[in-house]
Amino acid sequence: VVLRVAKSWFRIGSLEILAHSGELDVQRTLLDFVIQEHFPSINMNDSNRYLDFFSRVVLETANLIALWMSVGFAHGVCNTDNFSLLSITIDYGPFGFMESYDPNFVPNTSDDERRYKIGNQANVGMFNLYKLLQALKPVLDHRQKQL
């Protein structure tokens, strides 16, 4: 028996799928739940709460990737379905640690294109955050989309 434990299993991909399927009421419900449960300093009555949430996720994801890099940790599969909305490390299947610095280090033997090499983790993180922003756009008003 294997048991995985985390504060939350909601991921960027959780919001992407709802946005792509047009389930905006469900998406708002999920966002509000995540904010209430895990970001209590965000005012739920503030019309900018989703932008505040996004800003926090950006900052915390940048910090997480910096921590990974500081210890030579390569996640292995950094797609949006493996990036937590809480910026915690989850689903790091084929992960690895570098013995010595090598920006091309890839622990995932099936990553033939080296997309998730350790030297690309920051870029992939930024791409995933862009995908999060795209997933949030349907629940933002016109003014918020311009910011």
C-alpha positions in Angstrom: 0.0 0.0 0.0 1.3 3.4 -1.0 -0.1 6.5 0.6 0.6 10.0 -0.7 0.0 13.0 1.5 -0.2 16.6 0.6 -2.0 19.7 1.8 -3.9 19.7 -1.5 -3.8 17.9 -4.8 -5.3 20.7 -6.8 -3.0 21.6 -9.7 -2.8 24.1 -12.5 -4.2 21.4 -14.7 -7.3 21.2 -12.4 -8.2 24.8 -13.5 -7.1 24.3 -17.1 -9.6 21.4 -17.7 -12.5 23.4 -16.2 -11.6 26.5 -18.3 -11.3 24.5 -21.5 -14.6 22.7 -20.9 -16.4 25.9 -20.1 -17.3 24.9 -16.6 -16.8 28.4 -15.2 -19.2 28.0 -12.2 -17.3 24.9 -11.1 -14.0 26.7 -11.7 -15.1 29.7 -9.6 -16.2 27.3 -6.8 -12.9 25.5 -6.9 -10.9 28.7 -6.9 -12.9 30.1 -4.0 -12.4 26.8 -2.1 -8.6 26.8 -2.6 -8.4 30.5 -1.7 -10.5 30.1 1.5 -8.7 27.0 2.6 -5.1 27.9 1.7 -4.8 31.6 1.2 -6.8 33.1 4.2 -5.2 36.5 3.8 -7.0 37.0 0.5 -10.3 38.8 1.0 -13.0 36.7 -0.5 -15.2 39.8 -1.0 -12.5 41.5 -3.1 -13.3 41.4 -6.8 -9.5 41.0 -7.5 -9.2 37.9 -5.4 -8.3 35.7 -8.4 -5.6 38.1 -9.5 -4.3 38.2 -5.9 -4.3 34.4 -5.9 -2.4 34.3 -9.2 0.2 36.7 -7.8 0.8 34.5 -4.8 1.0 31.4 -6.9 3.6 33.1 -9.1 5.7 34.2 -6.2 5.5 30.9 -4.3 6.2 28.8 -7.5 9.3 31.0 -8.2 10.5 30.4 -4.7 9.8 26.6 -5.0 11.8 26.3 -8.2 14.6 28.4 -6.7 14.7 25.9 -3.7 14.8 23.0 -6.1 17.7 24.5 -8.0 19.6 25.4 -4.8 19.8 21.7 -3.9 20.2 20.3 -7.5 16.7 18.8 -7.5 15.2 17.9 -10.9 11.5 17.3 -10.8 11.4 15.1 -13.9 7.9 15.9 -15.2 7.0 19.5 -14.8 3.7 19.7 -16.8 0.7 21.7 -15.5 -0.9 18.6 -14.1 2.2 18.1 -11.8 2.4 21.8 -10.6 0.4 22.4 -7.4 -1.7 25.5 -6.9 -0.1 25.7 -3.5 3.4 25.6 -5.0 4.4 22.4 -3.2 6.3 19.6 -4.7 3.9 16.8 -5.9 4.0 14.0 -8.4 7.8 14.0 -8.8 8.0 10.5 -10.3 11.3 10.3 -12.2 13.1 12.9 -10.1 16.7 13.1 -9.3 19.5 15.1 -7.7 22.6 16.3 -9.6 26.0 15.0 -8.3 27.7 18.0 -9.9 26.3 20.9 -11.8 25.0 20.0 -15.3 22.3 22.2 -16.7 21.4 19.3 -19.1 20.7 16.8 -16.3 17.5 14.9 -16.9 16.4 12.2 -14.5 13.4 11.1 -16.6 14.7 8.6 -19.1 11.6 9.0 -21.3 12.3 12.8 -21.8 14.1 12.3 -25.1 13.7 16.0 -26.0 15.1 17.1 -22.6 12.2 19.4 -22.0 12.4 19.0 -18.3 16.1 19.2 -17.9 17.2 20.9 -14.7 18.4 23.9 -16.6 15.0 24.4 -18.1 12.9 24.1 -14.9 12.5 27.9 -14.4 11.3 28.3 -18.0 8.9 25.4 -17.7 7.6 26.9 -14.5 7.0 30.3 -16.2 5.2 28.4 -19.1 3.0 26.7 -16.5 2.2 30.0 -14.8 1.3 31.4 -18.2 -1.1 28.4 -18.7 -2.6 29.2 -15.2 -3.2 32.8 -16.3 -4.9 31.5 -19.5 -7.1 29.2 -17.4 -8.1 32.1 -15.1 -9.0 34.5 -17.9 -12.6 33.2 -18.4 -13.4 34.2 -14.7 -11.8 37.6 -14.9 -13.6 40.7 -16.0 -12.6 42.9 -18.9 -10.6 45.3 -16.7 -8.8 42.6 -14.9 -7.7 41.0 -18.2 -6.0 44.3 -19.2 -3.8 44.3 -16.1 
